[in-house]
Amino acid sequence: EVQLLESGGGLVQPGGSLRLSCAASGFTFSSYAMSWVRQAPGKGLEWVSGISGSGGNTYYADSVQGRFTVSRDSSKNTVYLQMDSLRAEDTAIYYCAKGGPPRAVVILYYFDYWGQGTLVTVSS
Amino acid sequence: QSALTQPRSVSGSPGQSVTISCTGTSSDVGGYNYVSWYQQHPGKAPKLMIYDVSKRPSGVPDRFSGSKSGNTASLTISGLQAEDEADYYCCSYAGSYTLYVFGTGTKVTVL
């Protein structure tokens, strides 16, 4: 059974940093790209970032380019999202999702499994 | 990259059919056959319902179907059931820079 478990969310002040983690199980982690998708309170979904299966290619939405960094550790089956220079508009539930960037052993142009999400609140 | 355009809400009685449209551009929906649809119940994570325009993952009822014409994709729910009441989002691959763009979301109400 595929499971994605996010952690690391919380309350942070504007300009601060936070690192999210997503522990994956139930599939061959290194064969799939992974993505982060966020949802602001009462709003729609926004693709934020993605990383190839090997970790050698990373991708970002314009809204977070230069502030967020995605990475993965295959020894721990975990993907990370380092978020720096946080702004109020980054407040959202952040979901980890399997699939996305078309650079992997198994290419998925969609997100077939999602975690339960972790809430990030940026406020003073 | 702007969000794909969906109607804010659609509704139907049990047993009826409803169709949700998802309008983009030639740079996303019209340019690739990589449209997916997600169902989201309140407080829950999104669930994949349709991928690659019209393919259904294992376990998704065949009441759900997808199609595309030009820059507009559509999700049809036939034989509407109470448990189909949820928010639905389309998503399209948009190329090697933007990667993915989601739709604005549609609330489906079962009357």
Interface residues (C-beta under 8 A of the other chain):
Chain A: S35 V37 G44 L45 E46 W47 G50 Y59 A61 D62 Y95 G100 P101 P102 L108 Y109 Y110 F111 D112 Y113 W114 G115 Q116 G117
Chain B: Q1 A3 Y32 Y34 S36 Y38 Q40 A45 P46 K47 L48 Y51 D52 P57 Y89 C91 Y93 T98 L99 Y100 V101 F102 G103 T104 G105
